[in-house]
Amino acid sequence: MSLPVSKEAIVGEGVAKGATETRRVTRLIRLPEVQHRVGLGRSTIYRWISEGKFPKPVPLGGYSVAWAEDEVEAWIATRLK
């Protein structure tokens, strides 16, 4: 038997009344998308990760990883400056 759950508990954090900022959700992107965005190959990306030159991926479970889209975008922005 389950207990009643509030809508805020299901959705996540409640939104304060009068809040004007939009809440940005971090999207995770997989290696092919990262390669497309940065124009680098798999080997270069992983080598630069080990050298501290590229954002580290987030483990998803098993052997699956993904990158936070905002970290990749920030890395691209620093390269363009």
Phi and psi restraints in degrees (range 20) as a CNS / XPLOR table:
assign (resid 1 and name C) (resid 2 and name N)
       (resid 2 and name CA) (resid 2 and name C) 1.0 -103.5 20.0 2
assign (resid 2 and name N) (resid 2 and name CA)
       (resid 2 and name C) (resid 3 and name N) 1.0 151.3 20.0 2
assign (resid 2 and name C) (resid 3 and name N)
       (resid 3 and name CA) (resid 3 and name C) 1.0 -87.8 20.0 2
assign (resid 3 and name N) (resid 3 and name CA)
       (resid 3 and name C) (resid 4 and name N) 1.0 153.6 20.0 2
assign (resid 3 and name C) (resid 4 and name N)
       (resid 4 and name CA) (resid 4 and name C) 1.0 -63.5 20.0 2
assign (resid 4 and name N) (resid 4 and name CA)
       (resid 4 and name C) (resid 5 and name N) 1.0 138.7 20.0 2
assign (resid 4 and name C) (resid 5 and name N)
       (resid 5 and name CA) (resid 5 and name C) 1.0 -119.7 20.0 2
assign (resid 5 and name N) (resid 5 and name CA)
       (resid 5 and name C) (resid 6 and name N) 1.0 137.4 20.0 2
assign (resid 5 and name C) (resid 6 and name N)
       (resid 6 and name CA) (resid 6 and name C) 1.0 -71.2 20.0 2
assign (resid 6 and name N) (resid 6 and name CA)
       (resid 6 and name C) (resid 7 and name N) 1.0 157.8 20.0 2
assign (resid 6 and name C) (resid 7 and name N)
       (resid 7 and name CA) (resid 7 and name C) 1.0 -61.6 20.0 2
assign (resid 7 and name N) (resid 7 and name CA)
       (resid 7 and name C) (resid 8 and name N) 1.0 -37.4 20.0 2
assign (resid 7 and name C) (resid 8 and name N)
       (resid 8 and name CA) (resid 8 and name C) 1.0 -63.1 20.0 2
assign (resid 8 and name N) (resid 8 and name CA)
       (resid 8 and name C) (resid 9 and name N) 1.0 -36.0 20.0 2
assign (resid 8 and name C) (resid 9 and name N)
       (resid 9 and name CA) (resid 9 and name C) 1.0 -68.9 20.0 2
assign (resid 9 and name N) (resid 9 and name CA)
       (resid 9 and name C) (resid 10 and name N) 1.0 -33.5 20.0 2
assign (resid 9 and name C) (resid 10 and name N)
       (resid 10 and name CA) (resid 10 and name C) 1.0 -75.9 20.0 2
assign (resid 10 and name N) (resid 10 and name CA)
       (resid 10 and name C) (resid 11 and name N) 1.0 -45.1 20.0 2
assign (resid 10 and name C) (resid 11 and name N)
       (resid 11 and name CA) (resid 11 and name C) 1.0 -77.2 20.0 2
assign (resid 11 and name N) (resid 11 and name CA)
       (resid 11 and name C) (resid 12 and name N) 1.0 -31.8 20.0 2
assign (resid 11 and name C) (resid 12 and name N)
       (resid 12 and name CA) (resid 12 and name C) 1.0 128.9 20.0 2
assign (resid 12 and name N) (resid 12 and name CA)
       (resid 12 and name C) (resid 13 and name N) 1.0 -139.3 20.0 2
assign (resid 12 and name C) (resid 13 and name N)
       (resid 13 and name CA) (resid 13 and name C) 1.0 -71.6 20.0 2
assign (resid 13 and name N) (resid 13 and name CA)
       (resid 13 and name C) (resid 14 and name N) 1.0 144.0 20.0 2
assign (resid 13 and name C) (resid 14 and name N)
       (resid 14 and name CA) (resid 14 and name C) 1.0 -74.2 20.0 2
assign (resid 14 and name N) (resid 14 and name CA)
       (resid 14 and name C) (resid 15 and name N) 1.0 151.6 20.0 2
assign (resid 14 and name C) (resid 15 and name N)
       (resid 15 and name CA) (resid 15 and name C) 1.0 -95.0 20.0 2
assign (resid 15 and name N) (resid 15 and name CA)
       (resid 15 and name C) (resid 16 and name N) 1.0 126.8 20.0 2
assign (resid 15 and name C) (resid 16 and name N)
       (resid 16 and name CA) (resid 16 and name C) 1.0 -66.8 20.0 2
assign (resid 16 and name N) (resid 16 and name CA)
       (resid 16 and name C) (resid 17 and name N) 1.0 140.5 20.0 2
assign (resid 16 and name C) (resid 17 and name N)
       (resid 17 and name CA) (resid 17 and name C) 1.0 -65.1 20.0 2
assign (resid 17 and name N) (resid 17 and name CA)
       (resid 17 and name C) (resid 18 and name N) 1.0 136.3 20.0 2
assign (resid 17 and name C) (resid 18 and name N)
       (resid 18 and name CA) (resid 18 and name C) 1.0 86.5 20.0 2
assign (resid 18 and name N) (resid 18 and name CA)
       (resid 18 and name C) (resid 19 and name N) 1.0 2.8 20.0 2
assign (resid 18 and name C) (resid 19 and name N)
       (resid 19 and name CA) (resid 19 and name C) 1.0 -68.1 20.0 2
assign (resid 19 and name N) (resid 19 and name CA)
       (resid 19 and name C) (resid 20 and name N) 1.0 132.0 20.0 2
assign (resid 19 and name C) (resid 20 and name N)
       (resid 20 and name CA) (resid 20 and name C) 1.0 -106.5 20.0 2
assign (resid 20 and name N) (resid 20 and name CA)
       (resid 20 and name C) (resid 21 and name N) 1.0 -17.4 20.0 2
assign (resid 20 and name C) (resid 21 and name N)
       (resid 21 and name CA) (resid 21 and name C) 1.0 -81.9 20.0 2
assign (resid 21 and name N) (resid 21 and name CA)
       (resid 21 and name C) (resid 22 and name N) 1.0 140.4 20.0 2
assign (resid 21 and name C) (resid 22 and name N)
       (resid 22 and name CA) (resid 22 and name C) 1.0 -85.1 20.0 2
assign (resid 22 and name N) (resid 22 and name CA)
       (resid 22 and name C) (resid 23 and name N) 1.0 145.2 20.0 2
assign (resid 22 and name C) (resid 23 and name N)
       (resid 23 and name CA) (resid 23 and name C) 1.0 -90.3 20.0 2
assign (resid 23 and name N) (resid 23 and name CA)
       (resid 23 and name C) (resid 24 and name N) 1.0 121.0 20.0 2
assign (resid 23 and name C) (resid 24 and name N)
       (resid 24 and name CA) (resid 24 and name C) 1.0 -92.6 20.0 2
assign (resid 24 and name N) (resid 24 and name CA)
       (resid 24 and name C) (resid 25 and name N) 1.0 129.0 20.0 2
assign (resid 24 and name C) (resid 25 and name N)
       (resid 25 and name CA) (resid 25 and name C) 1.0 -96.9 20.0 2
assign (resid 25 and name N) (resid 25 and name CA)
       (resid 25 and name C) (resid 26 and name N) 1.0 130.6 20.0 2
assign (resid 25 and name C) (resid 26 and name N)
       (resid 26 and name CA) (resid 26 and name C) 1.0 -75.6 20.0 2
assign (resid 26 and name N) (resid 26 and name CA)
       (resid 26 and name C) (resid 27 and name N) 1.0 123.2 20.0 2
assign (resid 26 and name C) (resid 27 and name N)
       (resid 27 and name CA) (resid 27 and name C) 1.0 -94.1 20.0 2
assign (resid 27 and name N) (resid 27 and name CA)
       (resid 27 and name C) (resid 28 and name N) 1.0 138.3 20.0 2
assign (resid 27 and name C) (resid 28 and name N)
       (resid 28 and name CA) (resid 28 and name C) 1.0 -99.1 20.0 2
assign (resid 28 and name N) (resid 28 and name CA)
       (resid 28 and name C) (resid 29 and name N) 1.0 133.3 20.0 2
assign (resid 28 and name C) (resid 29 and name N)
       (resid 29 and name CA) (resid 29 and name C) 1.0 -119.8 20.0 2
assign (resid 29 and name N) (resid 29 and name CA)
       (resid 29 and name C) (resid 30 and name N) 1.0 145.3 20.0 2
assign (resid 29 and name C) (resid 30 and name N)
       (resid 30 and name CA) (resid 30 and name C) 1.0 -88.7 20.0 2
assign (resid 30 and name N) (resid 30 and name CA)
       (resid 30 and name C) (resid 31 and name N) 1.0 171.5 20.0 2
assign (resid 30 and name C) (resid 31 and name N)
       (resid 31 and name CA) (resid 31 and name C) 1.0 -54.0 20.0 2
assign (resid 31 and name N) (resid 31 and name CA)
       (resid 31 and name C) (resid 32 and name N) 1.0 -46.4 20.0 2
assign (resid 31 and name C) (resid 32 and name N)
       (resid 32 and name CA) (resid 32 and name C) 1.0 -58.1 20.0 2
assign (resid 32 and name N) (resid 32 and name CA)
       (resid 32 and name C) (resid 33 and name N) 1.0 -38.0 20.0 2
assign (resid 32 and name C) (resid 33 and name N)
       (resid 33 and name CA) (resid 33 and name C) 1.0 -68.8 20.0 2
assign (resid 33 and name N) (resid 33 and name CA)
       (resid 33 and name C) (resid 34 and name N) 1.0 -40.2 20.0 2
assign (resid 33 and name C) (resid 34 and name N)
       (resid 34 and name CA) (resid 34 and name C) 1.0 -62.3 20.0 2
assign (resid 34 and name N) (resid 34 and name CA)
       (resid 34 and name C) (resid 35 and name N) 1.0 -46.8 20.0 2
assign (resid 34 and name C) (resid 35 and name N)
       (resid 35 and name CA) (resid 35 and name C) 1.0 -58.3 20.0 2
assign (resid 35 and name N) (resid 35 and name CA)
       (resid 35 and name C) (resid 36 and name N) 1.0 -42.4 20.0 2
assign (resid 35 and name C) (resid 36 and name N)
       (resid 36 and name CA) (resid 36 and name C) 1.0 -64.0 20.0 2
assign (resid 36 and name N) (resid 36 and name CA)
       (resid 36 and name C) (resid 37 and name N) 1.0 -43.6 20.0 2
assign (resid 36 and name C) (resid 37 and name N)
       (resid 37 and name CA) (resid 37 and name C) 1.0 -69.8 20.0 2
assign (resid 37 and name N) (resid 37 and name CA)
       (resid 37 and name C) (resid 38 and name N) 1.0 -39.4 20.0 2
assign (resid 37 and name C) (resid 38 and name N)
       (resid 38 and name CA) (resid 38 and name C) 1.0 -96.9 20.0 2
assign (resid 38 and name N) (resid 38 and name CA)
       (resid 38 and name C) (resid 39 and name N) 1.0 -13.6 20.0 2
assign (resid 38 and name C) (resid 39 and name N)
       (resid 39 and name CA) (resid 39 and name C) 1.0 72.5 20.0 2
assign (resid 39 and name N) (resid 39 and name CA)
       (resid 39 and name C) (resid 40 and name N) 1.0 28.4 20.0 2
assign (resid 39 and name C) (resid 40 and name N)
       (resid 40 and name CA) (resid 40 and name C) 1.0 -119.5 20.0 2
assign (resid 40 and name N) (resid 40 and name CA)
       (resid 40 and name C) (resid 41 and name N) 1.0 157.5 20.0 2
assign (resid 40 and name C) (resid 41 and name N)
       (resid 41 and name CA) (resid 41 and name C) 1.0 -85.1 20.0 2
assign (resid 41 and name N) (resid 41 and name CA)
       (resid 41 and name C) (resid 42 and name N) 1.0 168.4 20.0 2
assign (resid 41 and name C) (resid 42 and name N)
       (resid 42 and name CA) (resid 42 and name C) 1.0 -57.6 20.0 2
assign (resid 42 and name N) (resid 42 and name CA)
       (resid 42 and name C) (resid 43 and name N) 1.0 -47.2 20.0 2
assign (resid 42 and name C) (resid 43 and name N)
       (resid 43 and name CA) (resid 43 and name C) 1.0 -62.1 20.0 2
assign (resid 43 and name N) (resid 43 and name CA)
       (resid 43 and name C) (resid 44 and name N) 1.0 -42.4 20.0 2
assign (resid 43 and name C) (resid 44 and name N)
       (resid 44 and name CA) (resid 44 and name C) 1.0 -65.1 20.0 2
assign (resid 44 and name N) (resid 44 and name CA)
       (resid 44 and name C) (resid 45 and name N) 1.0 -43.2 20.0 2
assign (resid 44 and name C) (resid 45 and name N)
       (resid 45 and name CA) (resid 45 and name C) 1.0 -59.4 20.0 2
assign (resid 45 and name N) (resid 45 and name CA)
       (resid 45 and name C) (resid 46 and name N) 1.0 -49.4 20.0 2
assign (resid 45 and name C) (resid 46 and name N)
       (resid 46 and name CA) (resid 46 and name C) 1.0 -68.1 20.0 2
assign (resid 46 and name N) (resid 46 and name CA)
       (resid 46 and name C) (resid 47 and name N) 1.0 -34.4 20.0 2
assign (resid 46 and name C) (resid 47 and name N)
       (resid 47 and name CA) (resid 47 and name C) 1.0 -65.0 20.0 2
assign (resid 47 and name N) (resid 47 and name CA)
       (resid 47 and name C) (resid 48 and name N) 1.0 -44.4 20.0 2
assign (resid 47 and name C) (resid 48 and name N)
       (resid 48 and name CA) (resid 48 and name C) 1.0 -66.7 20.0 2
assign (resid 48 and name N) (resid 48 and name CA)
       (resid 48 and name C) (resid 49 and name N) 1.0 -32.1 20.0 2
assign (resid 48 and name C) (resid 49 and name N)
       (resid 49 and name CA) (resid 49 and name C) 1.0 -62.1 20.0 2
assign (resid 49 and name N) (resid 49 and name CA)
       (resid 49 and name C) (resid 50 and name N) 1.0 -46.6 20.0 2
assign (resid 49 and name C) (resid 50 and name N)
       (resid 50 and name CA) (resid 50 and name C) 1.0 -66.4 20.0 2
assign (resid 50 and name N) (resid 50 and name CA)
       (resid 50 and name C) (resid 51 and name N) 1.0 -26.1 20.0 2
assign (resid 50 and name C) (resid 51 and name N)
       (resid 51 and name CA) (resid 51 and name C) 1.0 -89.3 20.0 2
assign (resid 51 and name N) (resid 51 and name CA)
       (resid 51 and name C) (resid 52 and name N) 1.0 -3.3 20.0 2
assign (resid 51 and name C) (resid 52 and name N)
       (resid 52 and name CA) (resid 52 and name C) 1.0 79.4 20.0 2
assign (resid 52 and name N) (resid 52 and name CA)
       (resid 52 and name C) (resid 53 and name N) 1.0 18.4 20.0 2
assign (resid 52 and name C) (resid 53 and name N)
       (resid 53 and name CA) (resid 53 and name C) 1.0 -98.6 20.0 2
assign (resid 53 and name N) (resid 53 and name CA)
       (resid 53 and name C) (resid 54 and name N) 1.0 -4.8 20.0 2
assign (resid 53 and name C) (resid 54 and name N)
       (resid 54 and name CA) (resid 54 and name C) 1.0 -143.0 20.0 2
assign (resid 54 and name N) (resid 54 and name CA)
       (resid 54 and name C) (resid 55 and name N) 1.0 148.3 20.0 2
assign (resid 54 and name C) (resid 55 and name N)
       (resid 55 and name CA) (resid 55 and name C) 1.0 -59.5 20.0 2
assign (resid 55 and name N) (resid 55 and name CA)
       (resid 55 and name C) (resid 56 and name N) 1.0 143.3 20.0 2
assign (resid 55 and name C) (resid 56 and name N)
       (resid 56 and name CA) (resid 56 and name C) 1.0 -78.3 20.0 2
assign (resid 56 and name N) (resid 56 and name CA)
       (resid 56 and name C) (resid 57 and name N) 1.0 147.2 20.0 2
assign (resid 56 and name C) (resid 57 and name N)
       (resid 57 and name CA) (resid 57 and name C) 1.0 -78.0 20.0 2
assign (resid 57 and name N) (resid 57 and name CA)
       (resid 57 and name C) (resid 58 and name N) 1.0 163.5 20.0 2
assign (resid 57 and name C) (resid 58 and name N)
       (resid 58 and name CA) (resid 58 and name C) 1.0 -101.2 20.0 2
assign (resid 58 and name N) (resid 58 and name CA)
       (resid 58 and name C) (resid 59 and name N) 1.0 125.9 20.0 2
assign (resid 58 and name C) (resid 59 and name N)
       (resid 59 and name CA) (resid 59 and name C) 1.0 -69.8 20.0 2
assign (resid 59 and name N) (resid 59 and name CA)
       (resid 59 and name C) (resid 60 and name N) 1.0 134.9 20.0 2
assign (resid 59 and name C) (resid 60 and name N)
       (resid 60 and name CA) (resid 60 and name C) 1.0 -102.4 20.0 2
assign (resid 60 and name N) (resid 60 and name CA)
       (resid 60 and name C) (resid 61 and name N) 1.0 -16.1 20.0 2
assign (resid 60 and name C) (resid 61 and name N)
       (resid 61 and name CA) (resid 61 and name C) 1.0 128.9 20.0 2
assign (resid 61 and name N) (resid 61 and name CA)
       (resid 61 and name C) (resid 62 and name N) 1.0 142.1 20.0 2
assign (resid 61 and name C) (resid 62 and name N)
       (resid 62 and name CA) (resid 62 and name C) 1.0 64.1 20.0 2
assign (resid 62 and name N) (resid 62 and name CA)
       (resid 62 and name C) (resid 63 and name N) 1.0 -130.4 20.0 2
assign (resid 62 and name C) (resid 63 and name N)
       (resid 63 and name CA) (resid 63 and name C) 1.0 -103.5 20.0 2
assign (resid 63 and name N) (resid 63 and name CA)
       (resid 63 and name C) (resid 64 and name N) 1.0 13.1 20.0 2
assign (resid 63 and name C) (resid 64 and name N)
       (resid 64 and name CA) (resid 64 and name C) 1.0 -88.8 20.0 2
assign (resid 64 and name N) (resid 64 and name CA)
       (resid 64 and name C) (resid 65 and name N) 1.0 134.3 20.0 2
assign (resid 64 and name C) (resid 65 and name N)
       (resid 65 and name CA) (resid 65 and name C) 1.0 -135.2 20.0 2
assign (resid 65 and name N) (resid 65 and name CA)
       (resid 65 and name C) (resid 66 and name N) 1.0 161.7 20.0 2
assign (resid 65 and name C) (resid 66 and name N)
       (resid 66 and name CA) (resid 66 and name C) 1.0 -151.3 20.0 2
assign (resid 66 and name N) (resid 66 and name CA)
       (resid 66 and name C) (resid 67 and name N) 1.0 164.2 20.0 2
assign (resid 66 and name C) (resid 67 and name N)
       (resid 67 and name CA) (resid 67 and name C) 1.0 -111.7 20.0 2
assign (resid 67 and name N) (resid 67 and name CA)
       (resid 67 and name C) (resid 68 and name N) 1.0 146.4 20.0 2
assign (resid 67 and name C) (resid 68 and name N)
       (resid 68 and name CA) (resid 68 and name C) 1.0 -70.7 20.0 2
assign (resid 68 and name N) (resid 68 and name CA)
       (resid 68 and name C) (resid 69 and name N) 1.0 124.8 20.0 2
assign (resid 68 and name C) (resid 69 and name N)
       (resid 69 and name CA) (resid 69 and name C) 1.0 -57.8 20.0 2
assign (resid 69 and name N) (resid 69 and name CA)
       (resid 69 and name C) (resid 70 and name N) 1.0 -41.0 20.0 2
assign (resid 69 and name C) (resid 70 and name N)
       (resid 70 and name CA) (resid 70 and name C) 1.0 -66.2 20.0 2
assign (resid 70 and name N) (resid 70 and name CA)
       (resid 70 and name C) (resid 71 and name N) 1.0 -31.2 20.0 2
assign (resid 70 and name C) (resid 71 and name N)
       (resid 71 and name CA) (resid 71 and name C) 1.0 -69.7 20.0 2
assign (resid 71 and name N) (resid 71 and name CA)
       (resid 71 and name C) (resid 72 and name N) 1.0 -39.7 20.0 2
assign (resid 71 and name C) (resid 72 and name N)
       (resid 72 and name CA) (resid 72 and name C) 1.0 -67.0 20.0 2
assign (resid 72 and name N) (resid 72 and name CA)
       (resid 72 and name C) (resid 73 and name N) 1.0 -43.0 20.0 2
assign (resid 72 and name C) (resid 73 and name N)
       (resid 73 and name CA) (resid 73 and name C) 1.0 -62.9 20.0 2
assign (resid 73 and name N) (resid 73 and name CA)
       (resid 73 and name C) (resid 74 and name N) 1.0 -39.3 20.0 2
assign (resid 73 and name C) (resid 74 and name N)
       (resid 74 and name CA) (resid 74 and name C) 1.0 -65.6 20.0 2
assign (resid 74 and name N) (resid 74 and name CA)
       (resid 74 and name C) (resid 75 and name N) 1.0 -39.7 20.0 2
assign (resid 74 and name C) (resid 75 and name N)
       (resid 75 and name CA) (resid 75 and name C) 1.0 -62.7 20.0 2
assign (resid 75 and name N) (resid 75 and name CA)
       (resid 75 and name C) (resid 76 and name N) 1.0 -43.8 20.0 2
assign (resid 75 and name C) (resid 76 and name N)
       (resid 76 and name CA) (resid 76 and name C) 1.0 -60.9 20.0 2
assign (resid 76 and name N) (resid 76 and name CA)
       (resid 76 and name C) (resid 77 and name N) 1.0 -44.5 20.0 2
assign (resid 76 and name C) (resid 77 and name N)
       (resid 77 and name CA) (resid 77 and name C) 1.0 -61.3 20.0 2
assign (resid 77 and name N) (resid 77 and name CA)
       (resid 77 and name C) (resid 78 and name N) 1.0 -38.8 20.0 2
assign (resid 77 and name C) (resid 78 and name N)
       (resid 78 and name CA) (resid 78 and name C) 1.0 -69.1 20.0 2
assign (resid 78 and name N) (resid 78 and name CA)
       (resid 78 and name C) (resid 79 and name N) 1.0 -31.1 20.0 2
assign (resid 78 and name C) (resid 79 and name N)
       (resid 79 and name CA) (resid 79 and name C) 1.0 -72.1 20.0 2
assign (resid 79 and name N) (resid 79 and name CA)
       (resid 79 and name C) (resid 80 and name N) 1.0 -27.1 20.0 2
assign (resid 79 and name C) (resid 80 and name N)
       (resid 80 and name CA) (resid 80 and name C) 1.0 -81.4 20.0 2
assign (resid 80 and name N) (resid 80 and name CA)
       (resid 80 and name C) (resid 81 and name N) 1.0 -15.7 20.0 2
